[in-house]
Structures are given as structure tokens and as C-alpha cells.
């Protein structure tokens, strides 16, 4: 486990935040820390923190934010472009392997604030997903009905 992963997981444990760690499986690969968030009464999301050795960069991902298999690809890309124009910090993209939408946020920190900064960014991405997911669903429904 990388040093940065140890620092972050110790902070999560101290704050009694549940997490799951998958250590890097090869050189250059990131450690993965998974966190579960409830973004509203009916929706939970799993956020993955990708942590690299010797770098103070944290890549946060919410995979499978929304499934889009039954929606025309052009409509999906228009809706994702609208979301990307609306949200400054996060980026939304479609995973071609399973037609799901992923929310992404990448941040760099100095040594002294990587743990707190990482937790702030995780909360920010959870908040953005809470707001963006219904907007994205509405955008896809609206575009589907206008076609």
C-alpha cells in the first residue's frame, strides 16, 4: 500500500468512514480506495479514489452513475456535454465498454493537506453527482421525447 493511501485510510478510519482498499497490482498502477455515499434517500453511489505512489494527485471516480444502453449515443453525448458545461470541477463521460456514465474529478495537493483535501473533494464530487444525476436523467428523457 502506498504511503498516501495509508494516510488517507487512517483519516477515514478516524472519522469512522467505511472504505475498502485494493492495493496496486503492478508498478505504476494506483491503489484504489472505495467509499460509499448516500446522495439522497433512494440513491447510493460508490466513489473510487485512485492514489498513485509518490504523487499528491487524487483521481476520484464515480463509475456507473447512470446506465445509457437504451439511449441513442448522440443524445447521450449531447447530455454529457451539457453536464460538462454546467459543472466546473467534475467531468462526465460515457464508458464505451458498458455504456455507463462516469463522473470524474482530479485534484493535486501539497503534502500537508492531501488527506483533508481528498476528503473535501470526495464530498464535492458526491454533491455534484447528487445534483447532476437527476439533471442528466431529465436531459436524456427530454431529448428522447423531442426526437
Backbone as a chain_set.jsonl record, in Angstrom:
{"seq": "XXXXXXXXXXXXXXXXXXXXXXXXXXXXXXXXXXXXXXXXXXXXXXXXXXXXXXXXXXXXXXXXXXXXXXXXXXXXXXXXXXXXXXXXXXXXXXXXXXXXXXXXXXXXXXXXXXXXXXXXXXXXXXXXXXXXXXXXXXXXXXXXXXX", "coords": {"N": [[0.856, -1.181, 0.0], [0.536, 2.194, -0.837], [2.162, 5.093, 0.605], [0.614, 7.455, 0.667], [-1.915, 6.361, 0.471], [-2.071, 5.012, 2.896], [-2.107, 7.219, 4.684], [-4.521, 8.449, 3.979], [-6.409, 6.393, 4.431], [-6.102, 6.021, 7.194], [-7.098, 8.469, 8.113], [-9.743, 8.235, 7.216], [-10.588, 6.05, 8.767], [-10.334, 7.178, 11.327], [-12.341, 9.049, 11.209], [-14.446, 7.419, 11.159], [-15.418, 6.506, 8.711], [-16.54, 4.247, 6.399], [-14.621, 2.168, 4.265], [-12.994, 0.547, 1.485], [-10.075, -1.07, 0.474], [-8.074, -1.637, -2.365], [-5.058, -2.756, -3.207], [-2.391, -1.61, -5.355], [-1.761, -3.533, -8.243], [0.34, -3.786, -9.933], [3.491, -2.254, -10.873], [3.298, 1.246, -11.046], [0.568, 1.264, -11.233], [-2.458, 2.452, -9.7], [-3.345, 2.554, -6.162], [-6.56, 1.645, -4.968], [-9.245, 3.111, -3.352], [-12.35, 2.59, -2.07], [-15.328, 4.304, -1.426], [-18.54, 4.602, 0.048], [-21.415, 6.494, -0.585], [-24.448, 8.028, 0.431], [-26.569, 9.712, -1.55], [-29.079, 10.682, -1.69], [-32.325, 9.877, -0.388], [-32.926, 7.529, -1.762], [-30.785, 6.806, -3.353], [-27.595, 5.447, -3.61], [-24.131, 5.832, -4.02], [-20.986, 4.67, -5.22], [-17.794, 5.726, -4.707], [-14.6, 5.847, -6.157], [-11.314, 6.268, -5.192], [-8.363, 6.945, -6.76], [-5.097, 6.395, -6.144], [-1.757, 7.319, -6.459], [1.654, 6.23, -6.232], [4.002, 8.262, -4.607], [3.034, 10.614, -5.644], [1.063, 13.495, -5.271], [-1.528, 13.464, -6.224], [-4.916, 12.989, -6.622], [-7.302, 10.979, -8.02], [-10.628, 10.943, -8.471], [-13.424, 8.883, -8.948], [-16.717, 8.179, -9.97], [-18.079, 5.488, -10.938], [-20.51, 4.057, -13.15], [-22.644, 5.892, -12.773], [-24.949, 6.344, -14.143], [-26.872, 4.344, -16.31], [-26.824, 3.932, -19.824], [-27.565, 2.331, -21.961], [-29.901, 2.007, -23.481], [-30.311, 4.373, -24.788], [-29.964, 6.638, -27.464], [-26.739, 7.156, -28.757], [-25.872, 9.705, -29.643], [-27.646, 11.42, -28.328], [-26.894, 10.901, -25.713], [-24.256, 11.917, -25.666], [-24.753, 14.626, -26.185], [-26.181, 15.295, -23.865], [-24.204, 14.758, -21.928], [-22.288, 16.658, -22.665], [-23.728, 18.966, -22.039], [-23.876, 18.653, -19.257], [-21.15, 18.795, -18.63], [-20.632, 21.421, -19.331], [-22.08, 22.698, -17.411], [-20.986, 22.005, -14.903], [-18.109, 22.885, -13.245], [-15.928, 21.622, -11.885], [-16.112, 18.824, -12.033], [-16.06, 16.155, -14.445], [-17.938, 14.507, -16.9], [-18.314, 11.428, -18.49], [-18.893, 8.893, -20.996], [-18.616, 5.492, -20.556], [-17.383, 3.356, -22.837], [-17.309, 0.589, -22.743], [-19.444, -0.437, -21.236], [-21.546, 1.291, -21.553], [-22.114, 3.087, -19.511], [-22.348, 6.034, -17.448], [-19.698, 7.947, -16.186], [-18.539, 9.9, -13.508], [-15.983, 12.231, -12.964], [-13.242, 13.591, -11.112], [-10.28, 15.233, -10.718], [-7.536, 16.048, -8.667], [-4.8, 17.928, -7.309], [-2.573, 18.087, -4.559], [-0.702, 19.646, -1.866], [1.761, 18.169, 0.333], [0.964, 18.623, 3.018], [-1.819, 18.936, 3.061], [-3.133, 16.843, 1.78], [-4.773, 14.762, 2.768], [-7.047, 16.005, 4.059], [-7.808, 17.581, 1.897], [-8.415, 15.648, -0.021], [-10.643, 14.407, 1.158], [-12.402, 16.584, 1.17], [-12.706, 16.982, -1.594], [-13.895, 14.543, -2.264], [-16.369, 14.774, -0.97], [-17.299, 16.975, -2.393], [-17.508, 15.915, -5.028], [-19.45, 13.953, -4.552], [-21.608, 15.615, -3.893], [-21.906, 17.012, -6.332], [-22.613, 14.877, -7.992], [-25.027, 14.185, -6.815], [-26.611, 16.358, -7.568], [-26.275, 16.38, -10.343], [-27.053, 13.881, -11.393], [-30.004, 13.61, -11.435], [-30.476, 15.755, -13.188], [-29.18, 14.912, -15.486], [-30.641, 12.594, -16.102], [-33.115, 13.799, -16.636], [-32.411, 15.398, -18.813], [-31.774, 13.41, -20.705], [-34.257, 12.102, -20.951], [-35.798, 14.268, -21.852], [-34.585, 14.951, -24.287], [-35.01, 12.568, -25.603], [-37.772, 12.567, -25.908], [-38.169, 14.695, -27.623], [-37.182, 13.975, -30.037]], "CA": [[0.0, 0.0, 0.0], [1.326, 3.419, -0.923], [2.145, 5.946, 1.792], [-0.536, 8.359, 0.599], [-3.099, 5.543, 0.756], [-2.08, 4.802, 4.345], [-2.535, 8.461, 5.33], [-5.943, 8.684, 3.72], [-7.224, 5.38, 5.106], [-6.072, 6.32, 8.631], [-8.029, 9.576, 8.335], [-11.099, 7.697, 7.047], [-10.884, 5.239, 9.948], [-10.501, 8.086, 12.465], [-13.644, 9.714, 11.042], [-15.425, 6.329, 11.116], [-15.951, 6.401, 7.354], [-16.257, 2.918, 5.854], [-13.904, 2.157, 2.996], [-12.417, -0.727, 1.059], [-8.828, -0.791, -0.246], [-7.465, -2.606, -3.286], [-3.701, -2.272, -3.455], [-1.913, -1.658, -6.744], [-1.401, -4.892, -8.641], [1.584, -3.737, -10.706], [4.175, -0.966, -10.776], [2.678, 2.344, -11.769], [-0.889, 1.214, -11.084], [-2.876, 3.134, -8.472], [-4.167, 1.926, -5.129], [-7.959, 2.055, -5.094], [-9.997, 3.182, -2.106], [-13.763, 2.767, -2.404], [-16.175, 4.904, -0.403], [-19.965, 4.588, -0.295], [-22.135, 7.704, -0.207], [-25.879, 8.13, 0.164], [-26.725, 11.069, -2.071], [-30.436, 11.058, -1.319], [-32.955, 8.758, 0.322], [-33.04, 6.302, -2.554], [-29.627, 6.559, -4.207], [-26.25, 5.335, -3.051], [-23.105, 5.729, -5.05], [-19.666, 4.244, -4.765], [-16.732, 6.556, -5.263], [-13.286, 5.217, -6.129], [-10.165, 7.166, -5.173], [-7.183, 6.326, -7.371], [-3.954, 7.031, -5.492], [-0.501, 6.893, -7.076], [2.835, 6.28, -5.385], [4.909, 9.394, -4.727], [2.401, 11.783, -6.259], [-0.033, 14.041, -4.47], [-2.661, 13.616, -7.131], [-6.007, 12.074, -6.322], [-8.293, 10.867, -9.092], [-11.872, 10.427, -7.913], [-14.332, 8.415, -9.993], [-17.978, 7.524, -9.666], [-18.418, 4.666, -12.089], [-21.913, 3.617, -13.208], [-23.569, 6.901, -12.254], [-26.199, 6.182, -14.88], [-26.768, 3.432, -17.447], [-27.379, 4.58, -21.026], [-27.589, 1.371, -23.066], [-31.114, 2.132, -24.297], [-30.43, 5.749, -25.271], [-29.147, 6.922, -28.637], [-25.417, 7.669, -28.396], [-25.814, 11.147, -29.893], [-28.369, 12.064, -27.23], [-26.071, 10.778, -24.511], [-23.137, 12.86, -25.756], [-25.295, 15.986, -26.02], [-26.497, 15.468, -22.451], [-22.937, 14.836, -21.197], [-21.703, 17.974, -22.957], [-24.473, 19.939, -21.243], [-23.429, 18.496, -17.866], [-19.774, 19.297, -18.525], [-20.692, 22.882, -19.395], [-22.731, 23.156, -16.182], [-20.195, 21.728, -13.71], [-16.718, 23.265, -13.487], [-14.908, 20.765, -11.277], [-16.24, 17.419, -12.428], [-16.262, 15.839, -15.859], [-18.781, 13.347, -17.11], [-18.049, 10.764, -19.758], [-19.563, 7.608, -21.187], [-17.707, 4.35, -20.656], [-17.788, 2.616, -24.038], [-17.39, -0.856, -22.5], [-20.747, -0.844, -20.704], [-22.499, 2.385, -21.811], [-22.468, 3.779, -18.278], [-21.78, 7.371, -17.282], [-18.745, 8.087, -15.091], [-18.208, 11.26, -13.077], [-14.557, 12.248, -12.622], [-12.668, 14.804, -10.563], [-8.867, 15.035, -10.422], [-7.011, 17.169, -7.894], [-3.427, 17.819, -6.802], [-2.463, 18.7, -3.238], [0.618, 19.62, -1.255], [1.853, 17.107, 1.341], [0.308, 18.939, 4.289], [-3.285, 18.937, 3.039], [-3.68, 15.849, 0.861], [-5.849, 13.988, 3.39], [-8.238, 16.852, 4.163], [-8.198, 17.973, 0.547], [-9.027, 14.492, -0.661], [-11.979, 14.245, 1.729], [-13.223, 17.704, 0.657], [-13.021, 16.704, -2.998], [-14.84, 13.423, -2.288], [-17.689, 15.34, -0.634], [-17.705, 17.818, -3.518], [-17.956, 15.076, -6.136], [-20.732, 13.354, -4.146], [-22.616, 16.678, -4.034], [-22.117, 17.244, -7.764], [-23.366, 13.722, -8.518], [-26.396, 14.298, -6.295], [-27.314, 17.356, -8.379], [-26.168, 16.111, -11.781], [-27.735, 12.653, -11.817], [-31.377, 13.883, -11.899], [-30.417, 16.641, -14.358], [-28.791, 14.087, -16.622], [-31.815, 11.775, -16.432], [-34.105, 14.696, -17.25], [-31.867, 15.773, -20.127], [-31.917, 12.271, -21.604], [-35.691, 11.931, -21.21], [-36.269, 15.412, -22.647], [-34.086, 14.821, -25.669], [-35.64, 11.395, -26.218], [-39.146, 12.874, -26.295], [-38.188, 15.703, -28.696], [-36.679, 13.42, -31.312]], "C": [[0.893, 1.231, 0.0], [1.177, 4.255, 0.352], [0.927, 6.872, 1.795], [-1.825, 7.603, 0.909], [-3.213, 5.292, 2.253], [-2.578, 6.034, 5.084], [-4.036, 8.663, 5.167], [-6.805, 7.657, 4.441], [-7.208, 5.559, 6.628], [-7.049, 7.449, 8.961], [-9.481, 9.092, 8.196], [-11.504, 6.884, 8.276], [-11.136, 6.126, 11.169], [-11.855, 8.796, 12.413], [-14.789, 8.704, 10.961], [-16.17, 6.271, 9.78], [-15.557, 5.028, 6.818], [-15.58, 3.031, 4.49], [-13.404, 0.752, 2.718], [-11.189, -0.398, 0.221], [-8.465, -1.962, -1.149], [-6.099, -2.05, -3.632], [-3.334, -2.435, -4.919], [-1.432, -3.063, -7.072], [-0.142, -4.942, -9.496], [2.21, -2.367, -10.549], [3.473, 0.079, -11.623], [1.158, 2.366, -11.677], [-1.278, 1.891, -9.767], [-3.459, 2.168, -7.441], [-5.581, 2.443, -5.346], [-8.608, 2.011, -3.719], [-11.441, 3.472, -2.491], [-14.517, 3.283, -1.193], [-17.624, 4.831, -0.874], [-20.601, 5.863, 0.245], [-23.622, 7.51, -0.461], [-26.099, 9.557, -0.313], [-28.153, 11.576, -1.925], [-31.074, 9.82, -0.703], [-32.909, 7.449, -0.454], [-31.791, 5.944, -3.352], [-28.338, 6.516, -3.403], [-25.28, 5.266, -4.215], [-21.807, 5.302, -4.411], [-18.628, 5.083, -5.486], [-15.411, 5.809, -5.121], [-12.218, 6.3, -6.169], [-8.99, 6.393, -5.747], [-5.966, 7.09, -6.873], [-2.663, 6.441, -6.038], [0.659, 7.082, -6.111], [3.653, 7.534, -5.667], [4.318, 10.629, -5.376], [1.243, 12.227, -5.378], [-1.22, 14.378, -5.353], [-3.691, 12.564, -6.754], [-6.989, 12.133, -7.477], [-9.529, 10.225, -8.48], [-12.79, 10.046, -9.058], [-15.588, 7.846, -9.373], [-18.364, 6.792, -10.939], [-19.898, 4.305, -12.017], [-22.879, 4.606, -12.568], [-24.945, 6.729, -12.886], [-25.944, 5.226, -16.04], [-27.452, 4.058, -18.66], [-27.463, 3.63, -22.216], [-28.761, 1.603, -24.022], [-31.319, 3.531, -24.878], [-29.491, 5.934, -26.452], [-27.85, 7.614, -28.212], [-25.309, 9.183, -28.574], [-26.514, 11.911, -28.777], [-27.562, 12.022, -25.942], [-24.942, 11.806, -24.543], [-23.599, 14.305, -25.631], [-25.584, 16.267, -24.544], [-25.21, 15.581, -21.62], [-22.242, 16.167, -21.442], [-22.411, 19.065, -22.162], [-24.053, 19.868, -19.771], [-22.025, 19.06, -17.68], [-19.725, 20.813, -18.596], [-21.235, 23.459, -18.084], [-21.825, 23.039, -14.961], [-18.714, 21.968, -13.997], [-15.704, 22.238, -13.013], [-14.937, 19.334, -11.771], [-16.402, 17.314, -13.935], [-17.069, 14.562, -15.927], [-18.44, 12.738, -18.462], [-18.745, 9.415, -19.792], [-18.498, 6.531, -21.367], [-18.188, 3.481, -21.81], [-17.956, 1.128, -23.78], [-18.761, -1.3, -21.99], [-21.823, 0.234, -20.821], [-22.966, 3.067, -20.53], [-21.792, 5.147, -18.249], [-20.888, 7.362, -16.048], [-18.568, 9.569, -14.798], [-16.76, 11.229, -12.587], [-14.153, 13.609, -12.073], [-11.225, 14.476, -10.202], [-8.352, 16.27, -9.695], [-5.592, 16.875, -7.439], [-3.346, 18.61, -5.502], [-1.005, 18.752, -2.816], [0.589, 18.576, -0.135], [0.995, 17.375, 2.572], [-1.212, 18.859, 4.239], [-3.904, 17.874, 2.132], [-4.852, 15.087, 1.476], [-7.126, 14.818, 3.465], [-8.744, 17.275, 2.786], [-8.904, 16.853, -0.185], [-10.451, 14.29, -0.146], [-12.922, 15.363, 1.272], [-13.646, 17.44, -0.782], [-14.004, 15.542, -3.131], [-16.251, 13.915, -1.97], [-18.201, 16.216, -1.773], [-18.226, 16.975, -4.675], [-19.278, 14.39, -5.793], [-21.857, 14.374, -4.301], [-22.931, 16.946, -5.511], [-22.932, 16.101, -8.362], [-24.818, 13.76, -8.059], [-27.221, 15.263, -7.137], [-27.357, 16.97, -9.854], [-26.962, 14.892, -12.232], [-29.191, 12.91, -12.232], [-31.411, 14.808, -13.115], [-30.104, 15.844, -15.61], [-29.955, 13.198, -17.06], [-32.873, 12.605, -17.149], [-33.675, 15.087, -18.662], [-32.043, 14.627, -21.127], [-33.38, 11.983, -21.938], [-36.215, 13.031, -22.123], [-35.826, 15.318, -24.092], [-34.732, 13.631, -26.356], [-37.042, 11.736, -26.693], [-39.219, 13.901, -27.425], [-37.781, 15.137, -30.034], [-37.796, 12.8, -32.108]], "O": [[1.875, 1.304, 0.738], [0.19, 4.134, 1.078], [0.285, 7.045, 2.831], [-2.727, 8.151, 1.542], [-4.305, 5.35, 2.818], [-3.381, 5.918, 6.009], [-4.73, 9.01, 6.122], [-7.834, 8.017, 5.012], [-8.209, 5.274, 7.286], [-7.747, 7.391, 9.973], [-10.346, 9.496, 8.973], [-12.625, 7.012, 8.769], [-12.044, 5.858, 11.955], [-12.442, 9.104, 13.451], [-15.941, 9.068, 10.728], [-17.375, 6.023, 9.727], [-14.374, 4.686, 6.788], [-15.93, 3.885, 3.675], [-13.393, -0.112, 3.595], [-11.255, 0.466, -0.654], [-8.541, -3.123, -0.748], [-5.987, -1.003, -4.27], [-3.884, -3.277, -5.628], [-0.767, -3.703, -6.257], [0.388, -6.022, -9.756], [1.54, -1.42, -10.138], [3.103, -0.175, -12.769], [0.529, 3.372, -12.006], [-0.492, 1.894, -8.819], [-3.992, 1.113, -7.787], [-5.775, 3.55, -5.849], [-8.531, 1.006, -3.013], [-11.728, 4.469, -3.153], [-14.368, 2.771, -0.083], [-17.901, 4.981, -2.064], [-20.356, 6.261, 1.384], [-24.012, 6.896, -1.454], [-25.846, 10.507, 0.428], [-28.4, 12.777, -2.028], [-30.397, 8.808, -0.523], [-32.858, 6.375, 0.144], [-31.743, 4.879, -3.968], [-28.033, 7.421, -2.626], [-25.588, 4.705, -5.267], [-21.561, 5.536, -3.228], [-18.592, 5.139, -6.715], [-15.14, 5.209, -4.081], [-12.212, 7.146, -7.064], [-8.661, 5.307, -5.27], [-5.817, 8.282, -7.142], [-2.491, 5.223, -6.076], [0.644, 7.986, -5.276], [3.962, 7.836, -6.819], [5.036, 11.596, -5.631], [0.532, 11.398, -4.809], [-1.827, 15.442, -5.234], [-3.364, 11.389, -6.588], [-7.448, 13.208, -7.863], [-9.475, 9.084, -8.022], [-12.925, 10.793, -10.028], [-15.535, 7.122, -8.378], [-18.896, 7.377, -11.883], [-20.472, 4.255, -10.929], [-23.827, 4.202, -11.895], [-25.971, 6.943, -12.24], [-24.896, 5.3, -16.682], [-28.529, 4.642, -18.541], [-27.436, 4.076, -23.363], [-28.626, 1.417, -25.232], [-32.391, 3.833, -25.404], [-28.36, 5.447, -26.441], [-27.868, 8.543, -27.405], [-24.715, 9.865, -27.739], [-26.018, 12.945, -28.331], [-27.546, 12.985, -25.174], [-24.702, 12.492, -23.549], [-22.903, 15.124, -25.03], [-25.271, 17.344, -24.038], [-25.133, 16.405, -20.709], [-21.667, 16.743, -20.518], [-21.765, 19.988, -21.665], [-23.893, 20.899, -19.117], [-21.747, 19.726, -16.683], [-18.856, 21.43, -17.98], [-20.889, 24.576, -17.7], [-21.886, 23.886, -14.069], [-18.134, 21.336, -14.88], [-14.704, 22.012, -13.694], [-13.89, 18.702, -11.912], [-16.823, 18.258, -14.604], [-16.9, 13.655, -15.113], [-18.294, 13.449, -19.456], [-19.134, 8.869, -18.76], [-17.607, 6.644, -22.208], [-19.289, 2.932, -21.757], [-18.676, 0.458, -24.521], [-19.195, -2.416, -22.278], [-22.901, 0.095, -20.242], [-24.088, 3.568, -20.467], [-20.798, 5.381, -18.937], [-21.265, 6.84, -14.999], [-18.46, 10.389, -15.711], [-16.36, 10.306, -11.877], [-14.656, 14.644, -12.51], [-10.977, 13.53, -9.454], [-8.687, 17.398, -10.057], [-5.226, 15.722, -7.212], [-3.967, 19.664, -5.36], [-0.171, 18.007, -3.33], [-0.483, 18.15, 0.293], [0.37, 16.459, 3.108], [-1.844, 18.727, 5.287], [-5.071, 17.987, 1.756], [-5.825, 14.793, 0.782], [-8.175, 14.385, 2.987], [-9.949, 17.321, 2.541], [-9.885, 17.087, -0.891], [-11.364, 14.032, -0.931], [-14.101, 15.118, 1.017], [-14.804, 17.65, -1.146], [-14.857, 15.555, -4.019], [-17.213, 13.517, -2.626], [-19.392, 16.204, -2.084], [-19.273, 17.285, -5.243], [-20.142, 14.259, -6.66], [-22.938, 14.038, -4.785], [-24.095, 17.09, -5.884], [-23.845, 16.338, -9.153], [-25.727, 13.414, -8.813], [-28.399, 15.015, -7.392], [-28.356, 17.204, -10.534], [-27.49, 14.877, -13.344], [-29.587, 12.459, -13.307], [-32.277, 14.664, -13.978], [-30.692, 16.073, -16.668], [-30.222, 13.067, -18.254], [-33.452, 12.168, -18.143], [-34.487, 15.103, -19.587], [-32.421, 14.861, -22.275], [-33.704, 11.656, -23.08], [-36.978, 12.767, -23.051], [-36.605, 15.576, -25.009], [-34.979, 13.671, -27.562], [-37.474, 11.267, -27.745], [-40.233, 13.972, -28.12], [-38.016, 15.764, -31.067], [-37.563, 12.286, -33.202]]}, "num_chains": 1, "name": "protein.A"}
